[in-house]
Amino acid sequence: MSEQIVILDFGSQYTQVIARRIRECKVFCSIQPFDTPARELAALRPKGLILSGGPASVYAPKAPLPDPGIFKLGAPLLGICYGVQLFGHFLGGKVEPGQKREYGKGALTVKDATCPLFQGLPESFQVWNSHGDKLTRQPRGFRPVAITENSEYAVIENRAKRFYGLQFHPEVVHTPRGKEILANFVHGICGCGSEWTMRHFIDQAVEEIRAQVGHEHVILGLSGGVDSSVAAMLLHKAIGEQLTCIFVNNGLLRAREAESVQEVFGRNFQIKLRYEDATELFLRRLRKVTDPEKKRKIIGKTFIEVFQAATRRVGHAKFLAQGTLYPDVIESVPIAGNPAALIKSHHNVGGLPKNMKFKLVEPLKGLFKDEVRRVGEELGLPKELVWRQPFPGPGLAVRILGEVTPARCEILRNADWIVVEEMKQSGWYYKIWQSFAVLLPVRSVGVMGDERTYDYTIALRMVDSQDGMTADWVKLPYELLEKISNRIINEVKGVNRVCLDISSKPPATIEWE
């Protein structure tokens, strides 16, 4: 890459969000450990450096500190939150605990509109704070250019050296004009163009996979979901026949899922695919189990057993590939006290037994879901796969309340197929986050023709979300809901009632179990 921005990571949970914003500016960026030697950074020839936020205090005994040589590289520097406090620590300022901590929304007032960070921005706008310490004396050669009600040094600059510091977080959505600030730094101050695309990401990822794997073989657990599918295509592009995908049918899949995965990846893309049908094993172990957590543990344990057995049959593979995304693993560097590692455990790696002696390949771990979808499009995956809605790892088991039986799976599978079909035909499927059916362990009296029935209830769950962390129910047209309900009751044997879930997250969750 001829142009790049380098981010030094001091343990912020937002480091990859900064990287995402830089990518949205169509500029390549890389994330390096906070203590990367200045000479190694110089070899990367960065157009600019960004010092991320972090949970530590700069004056703490084990605070993560950079090589002081970074301040002499001649490249523009942008310090964010903890990053601006590093300016104070190294360049003659002073950092102290604030008398009033700043968390959440704040109002930034620009005092010098000629500062290149604020090109095209208003005099006052909302920002997002998350800090307890603050600058109480600006570093030598710096001057304040913007303030908040709690900080007279909310933004500082040394324009001659092209050093800029922000006490707030421009990368998060709660700073609505933050992307423009980062764009002004990247384009206006660092002089970067706008040429980087997801095609460049693919080319770079292919090179990195080849360098990591060499001539060894790789195994990937293919679920049919977006993440593992894109990872499979990326790995296949990089190493071809060295990749073997293992697809486990746990009996809890969506309708026609097993056939679709084998068709797309095995026959269409000619990827080596092992199909493991373990339906009977999973359903036998789930018999009479009603506790949601026990269901998940049984499914996870059984999957590992089946997957392990399949890997032994494949043999001679040294690498295990996973479609892990950034929100799955929000942890960057091993800094003591880093809260990012506590926010969300690495759900893929965490479930692997210690005796699986594989090295990991995670080509998507720096991306977000929408970016992965764009990679999938670039790689030629069909729209129906790239833009499919999220589906839980335990499958239909978390959408069947109570005991999971073959009969209940069949009822839910058929009902869910109708939901997906009608949502797609109406154009709503690709507009919202998730839409699915849930089977309730509730039977009620109904009338069909001249006969009374005593059958199950289906709940419909349609929600919209940006990232799955929060969600709200979608106000679909009554005509669409009526059509879905009528079809389920008329076509799915064993159902005589359909309800609509109108709870938001929080307090409810998206899935029912």
C-alpha positions as CSV (number, residue, x, y, z in Angstrom):
1,M,0.0,0.0,0.0
2,S,1.5,3.4,-1.0
3,E,-0.6,5.4,1.5
4,Q,-1.5,4.3,5.0
5,I,-2.5,5.7,8.3
6,V,-1.1,3.7,11.3
7,I,-3.1,3.5,14.6
8,L,-1.2,2.7,17.8
9,D,-3.4,0.7,20.0
10,F,-3.4,1.5,23.7
11,G,-6.2,-0.9,24.6
12,S,-9.4,1.1,23.6
13,Q,-12.5,-0.9,22.8
14,Y,-12.9,1.6,20.0
15,T,-9.6,1.0,18.2
16,Q,-11.2,-1.0,15.3
17,V,-13.9,1.6,15.1
18,I,-11.3,4.2,14.4
19,A,-9.9,1.9,11.7
20,R,-13.3,1.5,10.2
21,R,-13.8,5.3,10.0
22,I,-10.5,5.6,8.2
23,R,-11.5,2.8,5.7
24,E,-14.8,4.7,5.2
25,C,-12.5,7.6,4.0
26,K,-11.2,5.1,1.4
27,V,-7.7,5.2,3.0
28,F,-5.8,2.1,4.1
29,C,-4.8,1.8,7.8
30,S,-3.1,-0.7,10.0
31,I,-3.2,-1.2,13.7
32,Q,0.1,-1.7,15.5
33,P,0.8,-2.4,19.2
34,F,1.3,0.7,21.4
35,D,5.0,-0.1,22.0
36,T,6.0,-0.6,18.3
37,P,9.5,0.8,17.9
38,A,9.7,4.1,16.1
39,R,12.1,2.7,13.5
40,E,9.6,-0.1,12.6
41,L,6.9,2.6,12.2
42,A,9.2,4.6,10.0
43,A,9.7,1.6,7.8
44,L,5.9,1.6,7.2
45,R,6.1,5.1,5.8
46,P,2.8,6.2,7.3
47,K,1.1,9.4,6.1
48,G,-0.1,9.9,9.6
49,L,-0.3,8.3,13.1
50,I,-3.3,8.0,15.4
51,L,-2.8,7.3,19.1
52,S,-5.9,5.5,20.3
53,G,-7.8,5.9,23.6
54,G,-7.3,3.4,26.4
55,P,-8.4,2.6,29.9
56,A,-5.1,3.4,31.7
57,S,-3.9,6.6,33.3
58,V,-0.7,8.0,31.9
59,Y,0.8,8.4,35.3
60,A,0.0,4.9,36.5
61,P,3.0,2.6,37.2
62,K,2.3,0.2,34.4
63,A,0.7,2.6,31.9
64,P,1.2,1.6,28.3
65,L,3.6,4.2,26.8
66,P,4.9,4.5,23.2
67,D,8.4,4.8,21.9
68,P,9.2,8.5,22.4
69,G,10.7,8.4,18.9
70,I,7.2,8.6,17.4
71,F,7.2,12.3,18.1
72,K,10.3,12.8,15.9
73,L,9.1,10.8,12.8
74,G,7.8,13.9,11.1
75,A,4.4,12.4,10.4
76,P,1.2,14.1,11.5
77,L,-0.1,12.9,14.8
78,L,-3.7,12.7,16.1
79,G,-4.1,11.8,19.8
80,I,-7.6,10.6,20.9
81,C,-8.5,10.7,24.6
82,Y,-5.7,8.7,26.2
83,G,-3.7,9.7,23.1
84,V,-3.9,13.4,23.8
85,Q,-2.9,12.8,27.4
86,L,0.3,11.1,26.0
87,F,1.0,14.5,24.4
88,G,0.9,16.1,27.8
89,H,2.9,13.3,29.4
90,F,5.8,13.4,26.9
91,L,5.8,16.9,25.6
92,G,5.8,19.1,28.7
93,G,2.1,19.2,29.6
94,K,0.3,18.0,32.7
95,V,-2.4,15.3,33.2
96,E,-4.5,15.0,36.3
97,P,-7.7,13.3,37.4
98,G,-10.6,15.5,36.6
99,Q,-12.7,16.9,39.4
100,K,-15.7,15.9,37.3
101,R,-15.5,12.9,35.1
102,E,-16.9,13.2,31.6
103,Y,-18.9,10.3,30.3
104,G,-21.5,10.5,27.6
105,K,-22.7,13.4,25.5
106,G,-21.1,16.8,25.6
107,A,-21.1,20.1,23.7
108,L,-17.8,21.1,21.9
109,T,-17.3,24.8,21.2
110,V,-14.7,25.7,18.5
111,K,-12.6,28.7,19.5
112,D,-10.4,28.8,16.4
113,A,-12.3,27.8,13.2
114,T,-9.0,28.0,11.2
115,C,-7.9,24.7,12.8
116,P,-7.8,22.3,9.8
117,L,-9.6,19.6,11.9
118,F,-12.8,21.7,11.8
119,Q,-12.9,22.5,8.1
120,G,-16.6,22.7,7.1
121,L,-17.8,22.1,10.7
122,P,-20.1,24.4,12.8
123,E,-18.9,26.4,15.7
124,S,-20.6,24.1,18.2
125,F,-21.6,20.4,18.0
126,Q,-22.2,17.2,20.0
127,V,-19.3,15.0,21.0
128,W,-19.0,11.8,23.1
129,N,-16.7,11.8,26.1
130,S,-15.4,8.8,28.1
131,H,-12.6,9.9,30.4
132,G,-11.7,10.6,34.0
133,D,-8.3,12.2,33.5
134,K,-7.7,15.4,31.6
135,L,-5.0,17.9,30.5
136,T,-4.6,20.6,33.1
137,R,-1.5,22.2,31.4
138,Q,-1.1,22.1,27.6
139,P,2.2,20.6,26.2
140,R,4.9,23.0,25.0
141,G,4.2,24.5,21.6
142,F,0.5,23.6,21.7
143,R,-2.6,25.9,21.9
144,P,-6.2,25.1,22.7
145,V,-8.6,25.4,19.8
146,A,-11.9,24.0,21.2
147,I,-13.4,23.5,24.7
148,T,-16.1,21.7,26.5
149,E,-17.8,22.8,29.7
150,N,-15.4,20.6,31.7
151,S,-12.2,21.0,29.7
152,E,-10.4,24.1,28.4
153,Y,-8.1,21.8,26.4
154,A,-10.8,19.6,24.7
155,V,-8.9,20.0,21.4
156,I,-5.3,21.2,21.2
157,E,-2.9,21.7,18.2
158,N,0.7,22.3,17.4
159,R,0.0,23.3,13.8
160,A,3.7,23.7,12.9
161,K,4.4,20.0,13.7
162,R,0.9,18.9,12.6
163,F,0.2,17.4,16.1
164,Y,-3.5,17.4,17.1
165,G,-5.2,16.1,20.2
166,L,-8.9,15.4,21.0
167,Q,-10.1,14.7,24.5
168,F,-13.4,13.2,23.1
169,H,-14.0,10.2,20.8
170,P,-14.6,11.3,17.1
171,E,-15.0,7.7,15.9
172,V,-18.2,6.7,17.7
173,V,-21.7,7.4,16.3
174,H,-22.5,9.5,19.3
175,T,-20.1,12.2,17.8
176,P,-22.2,12.8,14.7
177,R,-19.6,15.0,13.0
178,G,-16.7,12.9,14.1
179,K,-16.2,11.2,10.8
180,E,-15.7,14.6,9.2
181,I,-13.0,15.4,11.8
182,L,-11.2,12.2,11.0
183,A,-11.6,12.9,7.2
184,N,-10.1,16.3,7.7
185,F,-7.1,14.8,9.5
186,V,-6.6,12.0,6.9
187,H,-7.2,14.0,3.7
188,G,-6.5,17.6,4.7
189,I,-3.6,17.3,7.2
190,C,-2.0,14.0,6.1
191,G,-2.7,14.5,2.4
192,C,-4.1,11.0,1.7
193,G,-6.2,10.3,-1.4
194,S,-9.4,8.3,-1.6
195,E,-8.3,5.2,-3.5
196,W,-8.6,2.3,-1.0
197,T,-11.5,-0.1,-1.4
198,M,-12.7,-3.5,-0.2
199,R,-11.0,-5.0,-3.3
200,H,-7.7,-3.8,-1.8
201,F,-8.7,-5.4,1.5
202,I,-9.2,-8.7,-0.4
203,D,-5.8,-8.5,-2.1
204,Q,-4.1,-7.7,1.1
205,A,-5.9,-10.5,3.0
206,V,-5.0,-13.0,0.4
207,E,-1.3,-12.1,0.7
208,E,-1.5,-12.3,4.5
209,I,-3.2,-15.7,4.4
210,R,-0.6,-17.1,2.1
211,A,2.2,-15.7,4.2
212,Q,0.7,-17.2,7.4
213,V,-0.3,-20.6,6.0
214,G,2.5,-21.3,3.5
215,H,2.0,-24.8,2.0
216,E,0.0,-26.2,5.0
217,H,-3.6,-27.2,5.0
218,V,-6.5,-25.3,6.6
219,I,-9.8,-26.5,8.1
220,L,-12.9,-24.2,8.3
221,G,-16.2,-24.9,10.0
222,L,-18.7,-23.7,7.5
223,S,-22.1,-22.9,8.9
224,G,-23.8,-21.3,5.9
225,G,-23.9,-18.0,7.6
226,V,-22.4,-14.8,6.1
227,D,-19.2,-14.7,8.2
228,S,-18.0,-18.3,7.7
229,S,-19.1,-18.2,4.0
230,V,-17.1,-15.1,3.2
231,A,-14.1,-16.5,5.2
232,A,-14.4,-19.7,3.1
233,M,-14.4,-17.8,-0.2
234,L,-11.5,-15.6,0.9
235,L,-9.4,-18.6,2.0
236,H,-10.3,-20.5,-1.2
237,K,-9.1,-17.5,-3.3
238,A,-5.8,-17.5,-1.3
239,I,-4.9,-21.2,-1.0
240,G,-7.4,-23.2,-3.1
241,E,-7.0,-26.9,-2.6
242,Q,-5.3,-26.4,0.8
243,L,-8.7,-25.5,2.3
244,T,-11.2,-28.1,3.5
245,C,-14.6,-26.9,4.8
246,I,-16.6,-29.0,7.3
247,F,-20.3,-28.5,7.4
248,V,-22.1,-30.0,10.3
249,N,-25.9,-30.6,10.1
250,N,-27.1,-30.5,13.7
251,G,-30.7,-31.0,12.8
252,L,-31.5,-27.5,13.9
253,L,-30.9,-25.7,10.6
254,R,-33.3,-23.6,8.5
255,A,-35.3,-25.3,5.8
256,R,-33.2,-26.4,2.8
257,E,-30.0,-25.1,4.5
258,A,-27.9,-28.3,4.1
259,E,-28.8,-28.6,0.4
260,S,-28.1,-25.0,-0.3
261,V,-24.6,-25.0,1.3
262,Q,-23.6,-28.1,-0.6
263,E,-24.8,-26.6,-3.8
264,V,-23.2,-23.2,-3.5
265,F,-19.8,-24.2,-2.1
266,G,-19.3,-27.8,-3.2
267,R,-20.8,-27.8,-6.7
268,N,-20.7,-24.1,-7.7
269,F,-17.4,-22.9,-6.2
270,Q,-15.7,-26.3,-6.2
271,I,-14.5,-25.9,-2.6
272,K,-13.5,-29.1,-0.8
273,L,-16.5,-29.7,1.5
274,R,-17.1,-32.5,4.1
275,Y,-20.8,-32.9,5.0
276,E,-21.4,-34.3,8.5
277,D,-25.0,-35.3,9.2
278,A,-25.3,-35.5,13.0
279,T,-29.0,-34.8,13.2
280,E,-29.9,-37.9,15.2
281,L,-27.0,-37.4,17.7
282,F,-27.9,-33.8,18.5
283,L,-31.7,-34.4,18.8
284,R,-31.1,-37.5,21.0
285,R,-29.0,-35.5,23.4
286,L,-31.5,-32.7,23.5
287,R,-34.4,-35.0,24.4
288,K,-36.3,-33.8,27.5
289,V,-34.0,-30.9,28.0
290,T,-35.9,-27.6,28.6
291,D,-33.4,-25.3,30.2
292,P,-32.0,-22.8,27.6
293,E,-28.5,-22.8,29.0
294,K,-28.3,-26.6,29.1
295,K,-29.5,-26.7,25.5
296,R,-26.7,-24.4,24.4
297,K,-24.0,-26.4,26.3
298,I,-25.2,-29.7,24.9
299,I,-25.2,-28.3,21.3
300,G,-21.8,-26.7,21.8
301,K,-20.2,-29.8,23.3
302,T,-21.7,-32.1,20.7
303,F,-20.6,-29.8,17.8
304,I,-17.0,-29.9,19.1
305,E,-17.1,-33.7,19.2
306,V,-18.5,-34.1,15.7
307,F,-16.2,-31.4,14.4
308,Q,-13.1,-33.0,16.0
309,A,-14.0,-36.4,14.6
310,A,-14.3,-34.8,11.1
311,T,-11.0,-33.0,11.4
312,R,-9.3,-36.3,12.2
313,R,-10.7,-37.8,9.1
314,V,-9.4,-34.9,7.1
315,G,-6.0,-35.2,8.7
316,H,-2.7,-33.3,8.1
317,A,-4.2,-29.8,8.7
318,K,-2.3,-27.4,10.9
319,F,-4.6,-24.4,10.7
320,L,-8.2,-23.8,11.8
321,A,-9.9,-20.9,10.1
322,Q,-12.8,-19.0,11.7
323,G,-15.1,-16.2,10.4
324,T,-14.6,-14.2,13.6
325,L,-15.6,-10.5,13.3
326,Y,-14.4,-7.6,15.3
327,P,-17.5,-7.3,17.5
328,D,-17.0,-11.0,18.5
329,V,-13.6,-10.4,19.9
330,I,-13.4,-6.7,21.0
331,E,-9.9,-7.0,22.5
332,S,-6.8,-5.5,20.9
333,V,-3.7,-5.8,23.0
334,P,-3.0,-7.5,26.3
335,I,-2.9,-4.4,28.6
336,A,-3.6,-5.1,32.2
337,G,-7.0,-3.8,33.2
338,N,-8.1,-3.4,29.6
339,P,-12.0,-3.4,29.8
340,A,-12.3,-4.3,26.1
341,A,-11.4,-7.9,26.9
342,L,-14.3,-8.1,29.3
343,I,-17.0,-6.7,27.1
344,K,-17.5,-9.8,24.9
345,S,-15.7,-13.0,25.2
346,H,-14.3,-14.6,22.0
347,H,-17.2,-17.0,21.5
348,N,-15.5,-19.1,18.8
349,V,-12.1,-19.7,20.4
350,G,-13.6,-19.9,23.9
351,G,-15.5,-23.1,22.9
352,L,-12.6,-25.0,21.5
353,P,-11.0,-27.8,23.6
354,K,-7.4,-27.3,24.5
355,N,-6.3,-30.5,22.8
356,M,-7.2,-29.2,19.4
357,K,-3.7,-28.3,18.3
358,F,-4.5,-25.9,15.5
359,K,-3.1,-22.4,14.8
360,L,-5.8,-19.9,14.1
361,V,-6.5,-18.1,10.8
362,E,-9.0,-15.2,11.2
363,P,-9.0,-13.1,8.1
364,L,-12.1,-11.1,9.0
365,K,-11.4,-10.3,12.6
366,G,-10.8,-6.6,11.9
367,L,-14.1,-6.1,10.0
368,F,-17.7,-5.3,10.9
369,K,-20.7,-7.2,9.5
370,D,-21.6,-4.7,6.8
371,E,-18.0,-4.6,5.6
372,V,-17.9,-8.4,5.5
373,R,-21.0,-8.3,3.3
374,R,-19.2,-6.0,0.9
375,V,-16.3,-8.4,0.8
376,G,-18.7,-11.2,0.0
377,E,-20.2,-9.3,-2.9
378,E,-16.7,-8.6,-4.3
379,L,-15.9,-12.3,-4.1
380,G,-19.0,-13.2,-6.1
381,L,-21.2,-14.8,-3.4
382,P,-24.9,-14.7,-4.3
383,K,-27.0,-11.9,-2.8
384,E,-29.3,-14.4,-0.9
385,L,-26.2,-15.6,1.0
386,V,-24.4,-12.3,1.5
387,W,-27.4,-10.4,2.7
388,R,-29.1,-13.1,4.7
389,Q,-30.2,-12.2,8.2
390,P,-28.3,-13.4,11.2
391,F,-29.0,-16.9,12.5
392,P,-28.0,-18.1,16.0
393,G,-25.3,-20.7,16.4
394,P,-27.6,-23.1,18.3
395,G,-30.1,-22.8,15.5
396,L,-33.8,-23.5,16.0
397,A,-33.1,-24.8,19.5
398,V,-33.2,-21.2,20.9
399,R,-36.4,-20.5,19.0
400,I,-38.2,-23.6,20.4
401,L,-39.2,-22.9,23.9
402,G,-39.2,-26.0,26.0
403,E,-38.1,-29.4,24.7
404,V,-36.6,-29.7,21.2
405,T,-38.1,-32.6,19.3
406,P,-38.0,-33.6,15.6
407,A,-41.7,-32.8,15.3
408,R,-41.3,-29.4,16.8
409,C,-38.3,-28.7,14.6
410,E,-40.3,-29.5,11.6
411,I,-43.2,-27.3,12.6
412,L,-40.9,-24.3,13.3
413,R,-38.8,-24.9,10.1
414,N,-41.9,-24.8,8.0
415,A,-43.3,-21.7,9.7
416,D,-40.0,-19.9,9.4
417,W,-39.7,-20.7,5.7
418,I,-43.0,-18.9,5.2
419,V,-41.8,-15.9,7.2
420,V,-38.6,-15.6,5.1
421,E,-40.5,-16.2,1.8
422,E,-43.1,-13.6,2.4
423,M,-40.6,-11.1,3.8
424,K,-38.5,-11.5,0.6
425,Q,-41.5,-11.2,-1.7
426,S,-42.7,-8.0,0.0
427,G,-39.2,-6.4,-0.1
428,W,-38.9,-6.2,3.7
429,Y,-36.4,-9.0,4.2
430,Y,-33.3,-7.0,3.2
431,K,-34.5,-3.8,4.9
432,I,-34.4,-5.0,8.5
433,W,-32.1,-6.9,10.9
434,Q,-34.0,-10.1,11.6
435,S,-37.4,-11.6,11.0
436,F,-38.2,-15.2,12.2
437,A,-40.7,-17.5,13.8
438,V,-40.6,-18.8,17.4
439,L,-42.4,-22.0,18.5
440,L,-44.1,-21.6,22.0
441,P,-44.8,-24.5,24.2
442,V,-48.4,-23.3,24.4
443,R,-51.3,-25.2,22.9
444,S,-54.7,-23.5,22.6
445,V,-58.1,-24.3,21.2
446,G,-58.9,-23.3,17.6
447,V,-61.4,-24.1,15.0
448,M,-60.5,-25.3,11.5
449,G,-63.5,-26.2,9.3
450,D,-66.0,-28.0,11.5
451,E,-63.3,-29.4,13.8
452,R,-61.8,-28.0,17.0
453,T,-58.1,-28.1,17.2
454,Y,-55.6,-28.0,20.1
455,D,-52.3,-26.9,18.5
456,Y,-49.2,-24.8,19.0
457,T,-48.7,-21.0,18.9
458,I,-46.1,-19.3,16.7
459,A,-44.7,-15.9,17.7
460,L,-43.3,-13.6,15.0
461,R,-40.2,-11.6,15.8
462,M,-39.3,-8.8,13.4
463,V,-36.7,-6.3,14.6
464,D,-34.3,-3.7,13.3
465,S,-30.9,-2.9,14.6
466,Q,-27.5,-1.5,13.6
467,D,-25.3,-4.1,15.4
468,G,-27.6,-6.4,17.4
469,M,-26.7,-4.7,20.7
470,T,-30.0,-2.8,20.8
471,A,-33.1,-3.4,18.7
472,D,-36.7,-2.3,18.2
473,W,-39.6,-4.1,16.7
474,V,-40.6,-3.2,13.1
475,K,-44.0,-1.8,12.3
476,L,-44.8,-4.0,9.3
477,P,-47.9,-3.4,7.2
478,Y,-50.9,-5.2,8.6
479,E,-51.6,-6.8,5.2
480,L,-48.1,-8.5,5.3
481,L,-48.6,-9.7,8.9
482,E,-52.0,-11.0,8.0
483,K,-50.7,-12.9,5.0
484,I,-47.9,-14.5,7.0
485,S,-50.3,-15.5,9.7
486,N,-52.8,-17.0,7.3
487,R,-50.2,-19.0,5.5
488,I,-48.7,-20.4,8.7
489,I,-52.0,-21.5,10.1
490,N,-53.2,-22.9,6.8
491,E,-50.0,-24.6,5.7
492,V,-48.2,-25.7,8.8
493,K,-49.8,-28.7,10.5
494,G,-49.8,-28.3,14.2
495,V,-50.2,-24.5,14.4
496,N,-53.5,-22.7,15.0
497,R,-52.5,-19.4,16.4
498,V,-49.9,-16.7,15.5
499,C,-48.8,-13.8,17.7
500,L,-46.5,-10.8,17.2
501,D,-43.7,-9.9,19.6
502,I,-43.6,-6.1,20.0
503,S,-40.8,-5.9,22.7
504,S,-37.6,-3.9,22.2
505,K,-34.1,-4.8,23.2
506,P,-33.5,-4.0,26.0
507,P,-35.4,-5.1,28.1
508,A,-36.1,-8.2,25.9
509,T,-33.5,-10.0,23.8
510,I,-33.8,-10.5,20.1
511,E,-33.8,-14.3,20.4
512,W,-36.2,-15.8,22.9
513,E,-33.7,-18.1,24.6
